[in-house]
Amino acid sequence: MLPGRQSSKSSVPRAAAGGPGIAVAEDDRGTRLLISHKLTRVGYRVTACADGEQLLAQVAKERPKLIILDLMMPVKDGYTTLRQLKADPALGAVPVLMLSSKNHDEDVVRCLEAGAADYMVKPFSPDELVIRVRKLIARENSPQS
């Protein structure tokens, strides 16, 4: 391999060293790569998974500062994953930002009532995502939390 080149074996960008860790569960490869790339570029370490089952296994190994969770995924959907995260004493306080193409009030309310800290509708602005991520992490790190 040439110097400065990365292997193309993985379809998910490697976590960058440095900033707070963010775990992402998104079944759409393009959206997963977009989120990972955007957040890595602004200094976050990103671990990306294709479904809720993979995410739960990952966050059990390393507690992230924030979780971004797609609502509709195979294997284990986002709502089921959210409920499991919030029921876990070690992970229940980690803020979860839900991401979905579902924009009906009942979907948003259901997730917020289950413990999601925020909800974004697809398609979304990557810049808006970064701002929401920063605010959620800042809120978690504030003395009041």
Secondary structure as GFF3:
##gff-version 3
##sequence-region A 1 145
A	DSSP	beta_strand	21	25	.	.	.	ID=ss1
A	DSSP	alpha_helix	29	41	.	.	.	ID=ss2
A	DSSP	beta_strand	45	49	.	.	.	ID=ss3
A	DSSP	alpha_helix	52	61	.	.	.	ID=ss4
A	DSSP	beta_strand	66	70	.	.	.	ID=ss5
A	DSSP	alpha_helix	78	87	.	.	.	ID=ss6
A	DSSP	beta_strand	96	100	.	.	.	ID=ss7
A	DSSP	alpha_helix	105	113	.	.	.	ID=ss8
A	DSSP	beta_strand	118	121	.	.	.	ID=ss9
A	DSSP	alpha_helix	126	141	.	.	.	ID=ss10
###
